[in-house]
Amino acid sequence: MVSYSFGRGWLRGGAHEVDFSRFVDLVKGRSIVSLASGEDSLELGLSGNVMVRIEKGGMLSQAAVEVVCFSTANPEEPQSAAFSLGEMPQGVPVRQIEMKLRGLRTAFALLLLAERRDKRLGEYLRSHPFADLDVLLGDEGLEIESVSYGSWIAVVRSKASQAFDVMKSIATIFMPRVRDAYIKKLEADADLKAIEVTRGEVALKREEFELSKARAEYVVDLVSRAGDSETQKILQKRLQRAIYELASGDDDEGETRANARKLLSDGKRSKRKR
């Protein structure tokens, strides 16, 4: 028997036992960056400040083997996120990954600057319509820790306080598979849990997801209404292009691109109604 638990960094008040699928969601696609062994344990340090410890026995149960996963990040360190680059074969051209990462950092910079209502964004794009946008972020731009095969996952981080929210916005608003999988998991949790307290927790997660989705739509709307008509066209074109690049080569590429076109066209229509 093997038990899996999360430790400090994800749950308050000590370790908490979880099922295998949740453990896989956390560690999949992360790179091994360090190894250490003890008399009855093996520790694997993963990108994104994640530690996996495999122990004989354990405190949570009488299992023969226990796998404990916890965060090693300090509170002041940038928060890392494992971002799915899409379902692709194990071997892909380097240019494909380069394009997807360019799309990710462009979308990240554009949405972060739009949310902050940073006036430099429109001014910069009018003068440099095809230039990199993350130069405006300085040391808050995206940093990459690893890119790994495992449905192709990039572990990235940023010093910006809103970084994690922006990453969630990109995923939940533009990536149909991510959004649908999240909702499906919430529905499955709600069906399986009979305890009212747990059902309340699931409902809260669903509410948080809807707030995240609404927040993302709001940021997209900000992009659609930023500056004069010329600036708006440039911003919308850059955001659409960034999502196209991010989705390139993915099994869901066509659906993601169609989703981006619809969202941005809806933003244009809402602007005209005002």
C-alpha positions in Angstrom: 0.0 0.0 0.0 1.2 3.5 -0.8 -0.3 6.7 0.7 0.1 10.2 -0.6 0.0 13.4 1.4 0.6 17.2 1.0 2.6 19.0 3.7 3.3 22.6 4.4 2.9 25.2 1.7 -0.5 23.9 0.4 -2.5 23.1 3.5 -2.4 24.7 6.9 -2.1 22.6 10.0 0.1 19.8 8.8 -0.1 16.9 6.4 -3.3 15.8 4.7 -3.8 12.6 2.8 -4.8 12.8 -0.8 -5.6 10.5 -3.7 -3.1 9.5 -6.4 -4.6 11.7 -9.1 -4.1 14.9 -7.0 -0.5 13.9 -6.4 0.1 13.4 -10.1 -1.5 16.8 -10.9 1.1 18.5 -8.7 4.3 16.7 -9.7 3.6 15.9 -13.4 6.0 17.6 -15.8 8.3 19.1 -13.2 12.0 18.5 -13.5 14.1 16.7 -10.8 16.7 19.2 -9.7 18.1 17.5 -6.6 18.3 14.1 -4.9 19.0 13.1 -1.3 18.8 9.8 0.5 18.5 8.7 4.1 18.3 5.4 5.9 14.6 4.9 5.2 13.8 7.7 2.8 14.5 9.3 -0.6 14.0 13.0 -1.3 13.5 14.4 -4.8 13.6 18.2 -5.2 11.5 19.3 -8.2 11.3 22.6 -10.1 8.9 25.1 -8.7 10.1 24.5 -5.1 8.4 21.2 -4.6 9.9 18.4 -2.5 8.8 14.7 -2.7 9.9 12.5 0.1 9.4 8.7 -0.1 9.5 7.0 3.3 9.2 3.5 4.7 6.2 3.6 7.0 4.9 7.1 8.0 2.8 9.1 10.4 -0.4 9.1 8.5 -0.9 5.4 8.2 0.6 2.0 8.6 1.4 1.9 4.9 4.6 0.1 3.8 5.5 3.2 1.8 4.4 6.8 2.2 5.0 9.6 -0.3 5.0 13.1 1.2 4.9 16.2 -1.0 5.5 19.7 0.3 6.6 23.2 -0.8 10.1 24.4 0.0 9.4 28.0 -1.1 10.0 30.8 1.4 7.1 33.3 1.8 9.1 36.1 0.1 10.0 34.0 -3.0 8.1 34.4 -6.3 5.2 31.9 -6.6 5.8 29.3 -9.2 3.2 27.8 -11.5 3.2 24.7 -13.6 1.5 25.8 -16.9 0.4 23.2 -19.5 1.7 24.0 -23.0 -0.7 21.4 -24.5 -1.0 17.8 -25.6 1.7 17.1 -28.1 4.0 14.1 -29.0 7.0 13.4 -26.9 9.3 14.9 -29.5 8.4 18.3 -31.1 10.5 20.8 -33.0 12.3 23.3 -30.8 10.7 26.1 -32.8 7.3 24.9 -31.6 8.2 25.2 -27.9 9.9 28.6 -28.7 6.7 29.8 -30.3 4.5 28.6 -27.4 6.7 30.3 -24.8 6.7 33.5 -26.8 2.9 33.4 -26.8 2.7 32.7 -23.1 5.0 35.6 -22.1 3.3 38.0 -24.5 -0.2 37.1 -23.1 1.1 37.3 -19.5 2.6 40.7 -20.1 -0.4 42.1 -22.0 -3.0 41.0 -19.4 -0.9 42.1 -16.4 -0.3 45.5 -17.9 -3.9 45.9 -19.0 -5.1 45.0 -15.5 -2.8 47.6 -14.0 -4.2 50.1 -16.6 -0.5 50.9 -17.3 -0.5 53.8 -19.8 2.9 52.7 -21.1 1.3 49.7 -22.8 -0.7 51.7 -25.4 2.1 54.2 -26.0 4.7 51.5 -26.4 2.6 49.5 -28.9 1.8 52.5 -31.0 5.5 53.1 -31.4 6.6 49.4 -31.5 3.6 47.4 -32.6 5.5 44.1 -33.0 8.0 44.5 -30.1 8.3 42.3 -27.0 5.9 43.6 -24.3 7.6 42.0 -21.3 10.4 44.6 -21.4 7.8 46.9 -19.8 7.7 44.5 -16.8 11.3 44.8 -15.8 12.2 42.2 -13.2 8.5 41.2 -12.9 8.6 39.4 -16.3 8.1 35.7 -16.5 11.1 33.5 -15.5 11.3 29.9 -16.5 12.5 27.1 -14.3 11.9 24.1 -16.5 10.1 22.7 -19.6 9.3 19.0 -19.4 7.5 16.4 -21.3 4.5 15.1 -19.5 1.8 16.6 -21.6 4.4 19.4 -22.1 4.5 21.5 -18.9 6.5 24.7 -18.2 7.2 25.7 -14.6 7.3 29.5 -14.6 7.3 32.3 -12.0 7.2 36.1 -11.7 7.8 38.6 -8.9 4.6 40.4 -9.8 2.0 40.1 -7.0 -0.8 39.4 -9.5 1.3 36.8 -11.5 -0.6 33.7 -10.3 -4.0 35.3 -11.0 -2.9 36.3 -14.6 -1.7 32.7 -15.2 -5.0 31.3 -14.1 -6.8 33.9 -16.3 -4.9 32.8 -19.4 -5.7 29.1 -18.7 -9.4 29.4 -17.6 -10.5 31.9 -20.2 -8.6 30.8 -23.3 -7.9 27.1 -22.8 -11.1 25.0 -23.2 -9.5 21.8 -21.9 -8.2 23.4 -18.7 -11.6 25.1 -18.0 -13.6 22.0 -18.7 -11.3 19.7 -16.7 -11.5 22.0 -13.7 -15.3 22.2 -13.8 -15.6 18.4 -14.3 -13.4 17.8 -11.3 -15.5 20.1 -9.2 -18.7 18.3 -10.3 -17.1 14.9 -9.6 -16.0 16.0 -6.1 -19.5 17.3 -5.4 -21.1 14.0 -6.4 -18.7 11.9 -4.4 -18.7 13.9 -1.2 -21.7 13.3 1.0 -20.7 15.5 3.9 -22.3 18.9 3.9 -19.1 20.7 5.0 -17.2 19.2 2.1 -20.0 20.0 -0.3 -19.7 23.6 0.9 -15.9 23.5 0.2 -16.6 22.3 -3.3 -19.2 25.0 -3.8 -16.6 27.6 -2.7 -14.1 26.3 -5.2 -16.7 26.5 -7.9 -17.4 30.1 -6.8 -13.7 30.9 -6.9 -13.4 29.5 -10.4 -16.4 31.7 -11.6 -14.8 34.7 -10.0 -11.5 33.9 -11.7 -13.3 33.5 -15.0 -15.2 36.7 -14.6 -12.0 38.5 -13.6 -10.3 37.2 -16.8 -13.2 38.3 -18.9 -12.9 41.7 -17.3 -9.2 42.0 -18.2 -10.0 41.0 -21.8 -12.6 43.7 -21.8 -10.0 46.2 -20.6 -7.8 45.2 -23.5 -10.8 45.8 -25.9 -11.4 49.3 -24.5 -7.9 50.5 -23.9 -6.9 53.8 -25.5 -8.0 55.0 -28.9 -9.3 52.8 -31.8 -5.8 52.3 -33.2 -4.4 51.2 -29.9 -7.4 48.8 -29.3 -6.8 47.1 -32.7 -3.1 46.6 -31.9 -3.8 45.3 -28.4 -6.5 42.9 -29.6 -4.3 41.7 -32.5 -1.3 41.1 -30.2 -3.4 39.2 -27.6 -5.1 37.0 -30.3 -1.7 36.3 -31.9 -0.2 35.4 -28.5 -3.0 32.9 -27.8 -2.6 31.4 -31.3 1.1 30.9 -30.6 0.5 29.4 -27.2 -2.0 26.9 -28.7 0.1 26.0 -31.7 0.6 22.3 -32.1 -1.8 21.4 -29.3 -4.6 18.8 -29.9 -7.0 21.6 -29.0 -5.4 24.3 -31.2 -8.5 24.9 -33.4 -10.9 25.1 -30.4 -8.5 27.4 -28.5 -8.1 29.7 -31.5 -11.9 29.8 -32.1 -12.4 30.6 -28.4 -10.0 33.5 -28.5 -11.6 34.9 -31.6 -15.0 34.7 -30.0 -13.9 36.3 -26.7 -12.2 39.2 -28.4 -15.1 39.8 -30.8 -17.5 39.7 -27.9 -15.3 42.4 -26.2 -15.5 44.6 -29.3 -19.3 44.2 -29.4 -19.7 45.1 -25.7 -17.5 48.2 -26.3 -19.7 49.3 -29.2 -22.9 49.0 -27.0 -21.5 51.4 -24.4 
